[in-house]
Amino acid sequence: MTDQYERSAEFVDAMLAAHWTVLAPALTEALRGMPGPVVDVGAGGGHGTRVIARAVPEAEIFAIEPSPALRAVLMARTYESPDLRDRVTVLPSGLLQAAMPPRLGAMVAVNVIGHFGPADRHAIWQLLGERLLPGGRAVLNLQPPAEPTVVPQTRFSELHIGRRRYEGWGRAEPSGPGQVTWHMTYRTVQDGEPAEEVEVSYAWWVLGQDQLKAELTENGLQAAPTGPADLGLWLITRAGDVTA
């Protein structure tokens, strides 16, 4: 499997930290009262894994991350915490290939659903329908764009570490039905002078709320927004379950 984050992992994990600070309260509330086990899909370097661990302090967690570069950060972050070390199992495969328990209390899929095409999404919804415990739930976010369209070059992150300033830029263009290609640029400046620039591209399957609801309905599931609207978080449960 090609590691899409091989060249960008050193930037991605640090640049996501601020985003997770904003996401943490809403995700914590969405997981309130959930039993384990909890699956963290595309756990990356483990920012979300730590939030999950605090939100469900007794639950076992399965952190799934197929990228070796990001998984190295996840492993280190898990091992350095006695609490995570005892409760988190790091799995190196993709979600649909992972060795997970037959029954799940919750699944978290933040910043990751666009890596799955329609057929794989259908398989994920089937998995949820089969494995979620009564009252269980999944939490995911929908990221723009919702349709294949051009996204102009935008700076999404800037941070300082020592003498270096790091900038993350991104733009997208349609690359097929239901898909865009993101072009990401990570720039490093030291003492006011350009020091390094890394460019990476990857495919992303777009998904809007109407399509999400339609796909879930076909699989006996339902979705409701949760948390602040600008976070794009959705709570997925079995049809008929009360989510409030």
SVG drawing of the C-alpha trace seen along z (x, -y; Angstrom):
<svg xmlns="http://www.w3.org/2000/svg" viewBox="-37 -37 55 48">
<polyline fill="none" stroke="black" stroke-width="0.4" points="0.0,0.0 1.3,-3.4 1.7,-5.7 0.1,-9.0 1.6,-10.7 5.2,-9.4 6.5,-12.9 4.0,-15.0 3.6,-13.2 6.1,-15.5 3.9,-18.5 0.5,-16.9 0.5,-15.8 1.7,-19.2 -0.6,-21.2 -3.7,-19.1 -3.1,-19.9 -5.0,-23.2 -7.9,-21.6 -8.2,-18.8 -8.3,-21.4 -11.5,-22.8 -12.9,-19.3 -12.3,-17.8 -15.3,-19.2 -17.9,-18.3 -16.4,-14.8 -16.3,-14.3 -20.0,-15.2 -20.9,-13.0 -19.3,-10.0 -20.8,-10.7 -22.0,-7.5 -20.7,-5.2 -19.3,-1.7 -16.3,-0.2 -14.7,1.0 -14.2,-2.2 -12.6,-2.2 -10.6,-5.2 -10.5,-5.1 -7.5,-6.8 -6.0,-7.6 -3.1,-9.4 -0.6,-10.5 -3.2,-9.9 -4.7,-13.4 -8.2,-12.0 -7.2,-8.8 -6.3,-10.9 -9.7,-12.7 -11.5,-9.4 -9.6,-8.0 -10.6,-10.9 -14.2,-10.8 -14.7,-7.1 -12.2,-6.5 -13.0,-2.8 -13.2,-1.8 -10.8,0.3 -9.7,-1.5 -8.6,-0.2 -6.6,-2.8 -6.4,-2.0 -3.7,-3.8 -2.4,-2.3 0.3,-5.0 3.6,-3.8 4.8,-7.4 1.8,-8.6 1.6,-5.3 5.2,-5.8 3.9,-9.0 0.8,-7.1 2.9,-4.3 5.2,-6.8 2.3,-8.9 0.5,-5.7 3.5,-4.2 4.5,-7.4 1.1,-7.5 0.5,-4.7 -3.3,-5.1 -3.2,-4.8 -0.6,-2.0 -3.0,0.2 -6.1,-0.5 -5.1,-1.3 -4.4,1.4 -2.7,-0.1 -3.7,1.7 -1.6,1.2 -4.2,2.1 -7.1,0.3 -10.5,0.3 -12.1,3.0 -9.1,5.3 -8.6,4.7 -8.9,7.4 -11.6,5.8 -14.0,7.2 -17.3,8.5 -19.3,5.9 -18.5,2.2 -19.7,-0.5 -18.6,-3.3 -16.6,-4.3 -14.9,-7.6 -13.9,-8.6 -12.7,-12.2 -10.9,-13.7 -10.9,-10.4 -14.2,-9.5 -12.9,-11.0 -10.3,-8.2 -13.2,-5.7 -15.0,-5.4 -18.7,-4.6 -18.2,-0.8 -16.0,-1.0 -18.4,-3.4 -21.2,-0.9 -19.1,1.8 -18.4,-0.6 -22.2,-1.2 -22.8,2.5 -20.1,3.0 -21.8,0.5 -25.2,2.1 -23.8,5.5 -21.4,4.6 -22.7,1.6 -24.0,2.6 -27.6,1.5 -27.4,-2.3 -24.0,-2.4 -22.9,-5.2 -20.4,-6.4 -19.1,-10.0 -17.6,-11.4 -17.1,-14.8 -17.9,-15.9 -15.2,-18.1 -15.8,-20.5 -16.2,-20.4 -19.4,-18.4 -19.3,-18.2 -16.3,-18.0 -15.3,-21.6 -12.3,-23.8 -11.0,-24.9 -8.5,-27.8 -5.1,-27.8 -5.7,-28.5 -3.4,-28.6 -4.9,-26.3 -2.2,-26.3 0.8,-28.2 2.9,-27.4 6.3,-28.2 8.8,-25.7 12.1,-27.2 13.5,-29.4 11.3,-27.9 7.9,-28.9 5.8,-26.2 2.9,-26.9 0.4,-24.4 -1.3,-25.3 -3.9,-23.4 -6.0,-23.5 -8.3,-21.0 -9.6,-20.3 -12.2,-17.9 -10.6,-14.6 -13.7,-12.4 -17.2,-11.7 -17.5,-12.2 -13.8,-12.9 -11.3,-15.7 -7.5,-15.7 -5.9,-17.8 -2.6,-19.4 -0.9,-20.2 2.2,-22.4 4.2,-22.5 6.6,-25.4 9.3,-26.0 10.9,-29.4 13.9,-29.9 15.1,-33.4 13.0,-34.9 14.4,-32.7 12.8,-29.8 14.3,-26.6 12.2,-23.7 9.1,-23.0 7.2,-19.7 4.4,-19.1 2.1,-16.1 -1.2,-15.2 -3.9,-12.7 -7.4,-11.7 -10.4,-12.5 -14.0,-11.2 -16.4,-14.1 -19.5,-13.4 -22.3,-15.8 -25.0,-15.4 -27.8,-14.4 -25.7,-11.6 -24.6,-10.5 -28.1,-10.3 -29.2,-8.4 -26.4,-5.8 -27.1,-5.3 -30.8,-4.9 -30.1,-2.1 -28.3,-0.3 -30.8,-0.9 -28.8,-3.8 -29.5,-7.4 -27.5,-10.6 -27.9,-13.8 -25.6,-16.8 -23.8,-17.2 -21.7,-20.0 -21.1,-23.4 -22.2,-23.5 -18.8,-24.7 -17.2,-21.4 -19.3,-19.3 -19.7,-16.5 -22.4,-13.9 -23.7,-11.3 -24.7,-7.9 -27.0,-5.4 -29.3,-2.7 -32.6,-3.9 -35.0,-4.6 -32.4,-5.0 -32.7,-8.2 -29.6,-10.3 -30.3,-13.1"/>
</svg>
